[in-house]
């Protein structure tokens, strides 16, 4: 039997409350699917440079040690993109900014095939990173907005897992495409696919309800709410209510109302683990090849690492619904540090190297992907794009340092084992930060519970 329609006024019920208490609507599934696909190309385009790196050193005459700045050049703009587009999404509209991000990195991926040396390669990767940096905060905020409360964390983790799936698929494709069609072919694919996805997003992705409500578009909010919650009739003339309306400068509000300690520790956690992550993923194929492993096997080992990261993300998504969220993140980062230590002693054994690379991806990357999603819920809806964007932006300063540090140490003649041991240190620090956040969350919940009990007396 169909559920009866209920007529409500937006002023008498919170828009976000209606969504949080509902079920997964067709609109929510569509948003989840489109954001997941967007993250697929994000993962592909960011990681593709690491897969072609061994070939670039030969075809363009680039020294291995000079690849560090190439890896970092795209990450500098990725960092700026997370800062800029995350905040712009909360101000100018998430859908518009998301489309702009897709267009920027699609054009730059195609432009990369014209590179003739280290300078032109760095320029194209630098500009491409600007668009890539905005995707994660925007897609996570979009999914968190449209999915019901009990599915938000899992849906956000599924979305961010698209990065790892795209990176893994890119590695597998690159291992076949590079020998057959040359390194340029993977950048052509990385430019054409985002254009097709951009068209789908422009046509099928609904406007953000938070954006519409912030601009006072009551009639459009009413239509959107009818699609999301068909059993509820919303009065288009009613005033709009959100869980929290934004006021003031969004970044400043990350430190307001007692959020300062959590924001600082969250940023530290992101910085530390992302430094380890990009140190590992940027240099893994080159390190493996330099240790005596054939190039196709080295690239496939990197792809297997990304497969591990996907499984790690889904495993974390299942566990956080039953256990302490940030506690599980801390456990994952700690296990990732151990995996990097074991990887340092792999040598030229492709079986051992690939197996441990899988677990390094499972814990280091998979847990980070989960942390990207979980971080959105440290902030209210009006701050989620900004909160995730700045956490990722701070974290990606570590991504800039990681590859450059690896290149500098390699130029100094450091052995492979020592490079990977160094990468394990920041991952361990990230684990400690995650456990600290877990204690903060538990303490805050205890204080709120005490206050609620006292007010009830």
C-alpha positions as CSV (number, residue, x, y, z in Angstrom):
1,X,0.0,0.0,0.0
2,X,1.3,3.5,-0.9
3,X,2.3,5.7,2.0
4,X,-0.1,8.7,2.4
5,X,1.2,12.1,1.4
6,X,2.1,14.6,4.1
7,X,2.0,18.3,3.5
8,X,4.6,20.3,5.4
9,X,5.9,23.8,5.4
10,X,9.7,24.2,5.1
11,X,9.6,26.5,8.1
12,X,8.2,23.8,10.3
13,X,10.6,21.0,9.3
14,X,14.3,21.1,8.5
15,X,15.2,20.2,4.9
16,X,18.2,18.2,5.9
17,X,16.2,16.5,8.6
18,X,13.7,15.2,6.0
19,X,16.5,13.8,3.9
20,X,18.3,12.2,6.9
21,X,15.1,10.5,8.1
22,X,14.2,9.1,4.7
23,X,15.3,6.3,2.5
24,X,17.7,6.1,-0.4
25,X,15.7,7.8,-3.2
26,X,16.2,7.5,-6.9
27,X,17.8,11.0,-6.9
28,X,20.2,9.9,-4.1
29,X,21.3,6.8,-6.1
30,X,21.8,9.0,-9.2
31,X,23.9,11.5,-7.3
32,X,26.0,8.6,-5.8
33,X,26.5,7.0,-9.2
34,X,27.6,10.3,-11.0
35,X,29.9,11.3,-8.1
36,X,31.5,7.9,-8.1
37,X,32.1,8.1,-11.8
38,X,33.6,11.5,-11.4
39,X,36.0,10.1,-8.8
40,X,37.0,7.3,-11.2
41,X,38.5,9.7,-13.7
42,X,40.0,11.7,-10.8
43,X,42.0,8.7,-9.6
44,X,43.0,7.8,-13.2
45,X,44.2,11.3,-14.1
46,X,46.1,11.9,-10.9
47,X,48.0,8.6,-10.9
48,X,48.6,8.1,-14.6
49,X,51.8,10.2,-14.5
50,X,53.3,7.6,-12.1
51,X,52.6,4.8,-14.5
52,X,54.2,6.4,-17.5
53,X,57.1,7.8,-15.5
54,X,59.6,5.0,-16.3
55,X,58.9,5.4,-20.0
56,X,59.1,9.2,-19.9
57,X,62.7,9.0,-18.5
58,X,63.6,7.2,-21.8
59,X,61.5,8.9,-24.4
60,X,61.9,12.5,-23.2
61,X,65.4,12.1,-21.8
62,X,64.4,13.0,-18.2
63,X,66.6,11.9,-15.3
64,X,64.7,9.8,-12.7
65,X,65.5,12.2,-9.9
66,X,63.8,15.0,-11.9
67,X,60.5,13.3,-11.8
68,X,59.9,14.3,-8.2
69,X,59.1,17.9,-9.3
70,X,56.9,16.6,-12.1
71,X,54.9,14.5,-9.6
72,X,54.7,17.5,-7.2
73,X,53.8,20.1,-9.8
74,X,50.3,18.5,-10.3
75,X,50.0,18.1,-6.6
76,X,50.6,21.8,-5.9
77,X,47.6,22.7,-8.0
78,X,45.6,19.8,-6.6
79,X,46.2,21.3,-3.2
80,X,45.2,24.8,-4.4
81,X,42.2,23.2,-6.1
82,X,41.0,21.6,-2.9
83,X,41.3,24.9,-1.1
84,X,39.8,27.1,-3.8
85,X,37.1,24.9,-5.3
86,X,36.0,23.4,-1.9
87,X,35.3,26.9,-0.7
88,X,33.8,28.1,-4.0
89,X,31.5,25.1,-4.0
90,X,29.9,26.4,-0.8
91,X,29.6,29.9,-2.3
92,X,29.0,29.7,-6.0
93,X,27.1,26.4,-6.3
94,X,28.5,22.8,-6.2
95,X,27.3,21.6,-9.5
96,X,28.7,24.6,-11.5
97,X,32.1,24.3,-9.8
98,X,32.2,20.6,-10.3
99,X,31.6,20.9,-14.0
100,X,34.4,23.6,-14.2
101,X,36.8,21.2,-12.5
102,X,36.1,18.4,-14.9
103,X,36.6,20.7,-17.9
104,X,40.0,22.0,-16.6
105,X,41.7,18.6,-16.1
106,X,40.2,17.1,-19.3
107,X,41.8,19.8,-21.5
108,X,45.1,19.6,-19.6
109,X,45.3,15.8,-19.9
110,X,45.0,16.2,-23.7
111,X,47.5,18.9,-23.6
112,X,50.1,16.7,-21.8
113,X,50.6,14.7,-25.0
114,X,52.3,17.8,-26.5
115,X,55.0,17.8,-23.8
116,X,58.6,17.7,-25.2
117,X,60.6,18.0,-22.0
118,X,60.5,18.5,-18.2
119,X,59.3,22.1,-18.3
120,X,56.3,21.6,-20.5
121,X,55.3,18.4,-18.7
122,X,55.4,20.2,-15.3
123,X,53.2,23.0,-16.7
124,X,50.5,20.7,-18.0
125,X,50.4,18.6,-14.8
126,X,50.4,21.8,-12.7
127,X,47.3,23.2,-14.4
128,X,45.6,19.8,-14.5
129,X,45.9,19.4,-10.8
130,X,43.9,22.6,-10.2
131,X,40.7,20.9,-11.6
132,X,41.5,17.6,-10.0
133,X,41.9,19.0,-6.6
134,X,38.3,20.2,-6.4
135,X,36.6,16.9,-7.1
136,X,36.9,15.1,-3.7
137,X,35.4,17.9,-1.5
138,X,32.6,18.6,-4.0
139,X,31.6,15.0,-4.6
140,X,31.7,14.1,-0.9
141,X,29.6,17.1,0.1
142,X,27.1,16.3,-2.7
143,X,26.7,12.7,-1.6
144,X,26.5,13.7,2.1
145,X,23.7,16.2,1.2
146,X,21.4,13.8,-0.7
147,X,21.8,10.5,1.2
148,X,19.9,9.7,4.4
149,X,21.7,10.0,7.7
150,X,22.2,6.2,8.2
151,X,23.8,5.9,4.8
152,X,25.9,9.0,4.6
153,X,29.3,7.6,5.8
154,X,29.0,4.5,3.7
155,X,27.9,6.4,0.6
156,X,30.7,8.9,1.0
157,X,33.2,6.1,1.3
158,X,31.9,4.4,-1.8
159,X,32.2,7.7,-3.7
160,X,35.8,8.3,-2.6
161,X,36.7,4.7,-3.4
162,X,36.2,5.7,-7.0
163,X,39.7,7.4,-6.8
164,X,41.3,4.1,-6.0
165,X,39.3,2.2,-8.6
166,X,40.2,4.7,-11.2
167,X,43.9,4.6,-10.2
168,X,43.9,0.7,-10.3
169,X,42.1,0.6,-13.6
170,X,44.5,3.2,-15.0
171,X,47.5,1.0,-14.0
172,X,46.1,-2.1,-15.6
173,X,45.2,-0.1,-18.8
174,X,48.6,1.6,-18.8
175,X,50.4,-1.7,-18.6
176,X,48.8,-2.8,-21.9
177,X,48.3,0.6,-23.6
178,X,51.9,1.9,-23.2
179,X,53.6,-1.0,-25.0
180,X,51.0,-1.0,-27.8
181,X,50.2,2.6,-28.4
182,X,52.7,4.7,-26.5
183,X,52.5,6.7,-23.3
184,X,50.5,9.4,-25.0
185,X,47.5,7.1,-25.4
186,X,46.7,7.0,-21.7
187,X,46.6,10.9,-21.6
188,X,44.2,10.9,-24.6
189,X,41.9,8.5,-22.7
190,X,42.3,10.7,-19.6
191,X,41.1,13.7,-21.6
192,X,38.2,12.2,-23.6
193,X,36.5,10.3,-20.7
194,X,36.1,13.4,-18.4
195,X,34.4,15.3,-21.3
196,X,31.8,12.5,-21.7
197,X,31.2,12.4,-17.9
198,X,31.0,16.2,-17.8
199,X,28.0,16.1,-20.2
200,X,26.3,13.4,-18.1
201,X,26.8,15.5,-14.9
202,X,25.5,18.7,-16.6
203,X,22.3,16.9,-17.7
204,X,21.6,14.4,-14.9
205,X,23.1,15.8,-11.6
206,X,20.5,17.8,-9.7
207,X,21.3,21.2,-8.2
208,X,22.5,21.1,-4.6
209,X,19.6,21.7,-2.2
210,X,21.9,23.5,0.1
211,X,22.8,25.9,-2.7
212,X,19.2,26.5,-3.6
213,X,18.2,27.0,0.0
214,X,21.0,29.4,0.6
215,X,19.9,31.5,-2.4
216,X,16.2,31.5,-1.2
217,X,14.9,29.5,-4.2
218,X,11.9,28.0,-2.2
219,X,10.1,26.8,-5.3
220,X,13.0,24.8,-6.6
221,X,13.7,23.4,-3.2
222,X,10.1,22.3,-3.0
223,X,10.4,20.5,-6.4
224,X,13.6,18.8,-5.4
225,X,12.2,17.7,-2.1
226,X,9.2,16.2,-3.8
227,X,11.6,14.0,-5.9
228,X,13.7,13.1,-2.9
229,X,10.8,12.4,-0.5
230,X,7.7,11.6,-2.7
231,X,5.5,11.0,0.4
232,X,5.9,14.6,1.4
233,X,4.3,17.7,-0.2
234,X,6.3,20.8,0.4
235,X,4.7,24.3,0.3
236,X,6.8,26.3,-2.2
237,X,5.8,29.6,-0.5
238,X,7.1,28.5,2.9
239,X,10.3,29.9,4.4
240,X,13.4,27.7,4.0
241,X,15.0,25.9,7.0
242,X,18.3,24.1,7.0
243,X,20.1,22.4,9.8
244,X,22.5,25.3,9.9
245,X,22.8,28.4,7.7
246,X,26.2,29.7,6.8
247,X,27.2,33.0,8.1
248,X,30.6,34.7,7.9
249,X,33.8,33.5,6.2
250,X,33.5,29.6,5.9
251,X,37.2,28.8,6.7
252,X,37.1,30.9,9.9
253,X,34.1,28.9,11.0
254,X,36.1,25.7,11.0
255,X,37.7,27.0,14.2
256,X,34.5,28.4,15.7
257,X,32.3,26.8,18.4
258,X,35.0,24.5,19.8
259,X,36.1,23.1,16.5
260,X,39.7,24.3,16.7
261,X,41.4,21.3,18.4
262,X,39.6,18.8,16.1
263,X,40.4,20.8,13.0
264,X,44.1,21.1,13.8
265,X,44.5,17.4,14.6
266,X,42.5,16.4,11.5
267,X,44.7,18.5,9.3
268,X,47.8,17.0,10.9
269,X,46.4,13.5,10.3
270,X,45.8,14.3,6.6
271,X,49.2,15.9,6.1
272,X,51.1,13.0,7.6
273,X,49.4,10.1,5.9
274,X,49.0,11.8,2.5
275,X,52.8,12.5,2.6
276,X,53.4,8.7,3.1
277,X,50.7,7.9,0.5
278,X,52.1,10.0,-2.3
279,X,55.7,9.1,-1.5
280,X,54.6,5.5,-2.0
281,X,52.4,5.7,-5.1
282,X,54.6,8.2,-6.9
283,X,57.8,6.2,-6.6
284,X,56.6,2.6,-6.3
285,X,56.8,1.6,-10.1
286,X,60.2,3.3,-10.4
287,X,61.5,1.8,-7.2
288,X,60.3,-1.7,-8.2
289,X,61.8,-1.3,-11.6
290,X,65.1,-0.1,-10.1
291,X,65.1,-3.2,-7.8
292,X,65.2,-5.5,-10.8
293,X,61.5,-6.1,-11.5
294,X,60.5,-5.8,-15.1
295,X,58.5,-2.6,-16.0
296,X,55.2,-4.3,-16.9
297,X,55.3,-6.2,-13.6
298,X,56.2,-3.1,-11.7
299,X,53.3,-1.2,-13.2
300,X,50.9,-4.2,-12.4
301,X,52.2,-4.3,-8.8
302,X,51.3,-0.6,-8.5
303,X,47.8,-1.4,-9.9
304,X,47.4,-4.3,-7.4
305,X,48.2,-1.8,-4.7
306,X,45.3,0.3,-5.9
307,X,43.1,-2.8,-5.9
308,X,44.0,-3.3,-2.3
309,X,43.0,0.2,-1.6
310,X,39.5,-0.3,-3.0
311,X,39.0,-3.4,-0.8
312,X,40.4,-1.5,2.1
313,X,37.9,1.3,1.6
314,X,34.9,-1.0,1.5
315,X,36.2,-3.0,4.5
316,X,36.5,0.3,6.5
317,X,33.0,1.4,5.3
318,X,31.6,-1.9,6.8
319,X,33.5,-1.6,10.0
320,X,32.8,2.0,10.9
321,X,29.1,1.3,11.2
322,X,29.8,-1.1,14.0
323,X,33.0,0.3,15.7
324,X,34.5,3.7,16.5
325,X,35.0,5.6,13.2
326,X,38.3,7.4,13.9
327,X,39.6,4.5,16.0
328,X,39.3,2.3,12.9
329,X,41.1,4.9,10.8
330,X,43.9,4.9,13.4
331,X,44.2,1.2,13.2
332,X,44.3,1.3,9.4
333,X,47.1,3.9,9.3
334,X,49.1,2.0,11.9
335,X,48.8,-1.2,9.8
336,X,49.8,0.8,6.7
337,X,53.0,1.9,8.4
338,X,53.8,-1.8,9.1
339,X,53.1,-2.7,5.5
340,X,55.6,-0.1,4.3
341,X,58.3,-1.5,6.6
342,X,57.7,-5.0,5.1
343,X,57.7,-3.6,1.6
344,X,61.1,-2.1,2.2
345,X,62.5,-5.7,2.4
346,X,60.8,-7.0,-0.7
347,X,63.9,-6.8,-3.0
348,X,63.4,-8.2,-6.5
349,X,60.8,-10.9,-5.7
350,X,57.8,-9.9,-7.7
351,X,55.5,-12.2,-5.7
352,X,56.5,-10.8,-2.4
353,X,56.6,-7.2,-3.7
354,X,53.1,-7.5,-5.2
355,X,51.6,-9.2,-2.1
356,X,52.9,-6.6,0.3
357,X,52.0,-3.8,-2.1
358,X,48.4,-5.0,-2.0
359,X,48.3,-4.6,1.8
360,X,50.1,-1.3,1.7
361,X,47.3,-0.1,-0.6
362,X,44.7,-1.7,1.5
363,X,45.7,0.2,4.6
364,X,47.6,3.3,3.6
365,X,45.4,4.3,0.6
366,X,42.2,2.5,1.6
367,X,42.1,4.1,5.1
368,X,42.9,7.5,3.7
369,X,40.0,7.2,1.2
370,X,37.8,6.4,4.2
371,X,39.2,9.3,6.2
372,X,38.3,11.6,3.3
373,X,34.7,10.6,3.6
374,X,34.5,10.5,7.4
375,X,36.0,14.0,7.7
376,X,32.9,15.5,6.1
377,X,30.8,14.6,9.2
378,X,33.1,16.5,11.5
379,X,31.3,19.7,10.3
380,X,27.7,20.8,9.7
381,X,26.2,20.7,6.1
382,X,27.0,24.3,5.3
383,X,30.7,23.7,6.0
384,X,31.3,20.3,4.5
385,X,32.8,21.3,1.1
386,X,35.0,23.8,2.9
387,X,35.9,21.4,5.7
388,X,36.8,18.5,3.4
389,X,38.5,20.8,0.9
390,X,40.8,22.4,3.5
391,X,41.6,19.1,5.2
392,X,42.6,17.7,1.8
393,X,44.4,20.9,0.9
394,X,46.5,20.8,4.0
395,X,47.0,17.1,3.5
396,X,48.1,17.6,-0.1
397,X,50.9,19.8,1.0
398,X,52.3,16.5,2.3
399,X,51.6,15.1,-1.1
400,X,53.8,17.8,-2.6
401,X,56.6,17.2,-0.2
402,X,56.5,13.4,-0.5
403,X,57.4,12.9,-4.1
404,X,60.0,15.7,-4.0
405,X,61.6,14.2,-0.9
406,X,61.8,10.8,-2.7
407,X,63.5,12.4,-5.7
408,X,66.0,14.3,-3.5
409,X,66.9,11.2,-1.5
410,X,67.2,9.1,-4.7
411,X,69.5,11.7,-6.2
412,X,71.7,11.4,-3.1
413,X,71.9,7.7,-3.7
414,X,69.7,6.4,-0.8
415,X,68.8,2.7,-1.1
416,X,65.3,1.6,-1.9
417,X,64.8,0.1,1.5
418,X,65.6,3.3,3.4
419,X,63.2,5.3,1.2
420,X,60.2,3.0,2.1
421,X,61.2,3.0,5.8
422,X,61.1,6.8,5.8
423,X,57.6,6.7,4.3
424,X,56.4,4.5,7.2
425,X,57.1,7.3,9.8
426,X,54.4,9.8,8.8
427,X,51.8,7.0,8.5
428,X,52.5,6.1,12.1
429,X,52.0,9.7,13.1
430,X,48.7,9.8,11.2
431,X,47.6,6.8,13.3
432,X,48.3,8.6,16.5
433,X,46.3,11.7,15.3
434,X,43.3,9.5,14.4
435,X,43.3,8.0,17.9
436,X,43.5,11.5,19.3
437,X,40.4,12.6,17.3
438,X,38.6,9.5,18.4
439,X,39.2,10.5,22.1
440,X,37.9,14.1,21.3
441,X,34.8,12.7,19.7
442,X,34.1,10.4,22.6
443,X,34.7,13.2,25.1
444,X,32.4,15.6,23.2
445,X,29.6,12.9,23.1
446,X,30.0,12.4,26.8
447,X,29.7,16.2,27.5
448,X,26.6,16.5,25.3
449,X,25.0,13.5,26.9
450,X,25.6,15.0,30.4
451,X,24.2,18.3,29.2
452,X,21.1,16.6,27.8
453,X,20.5,14.7,31.0
454,X,20.8,17.8,33.1
455,X,18.4,19.8,30.9
456,X,15.8,17.0,31.2
457,X,15.8,17.2,35.0
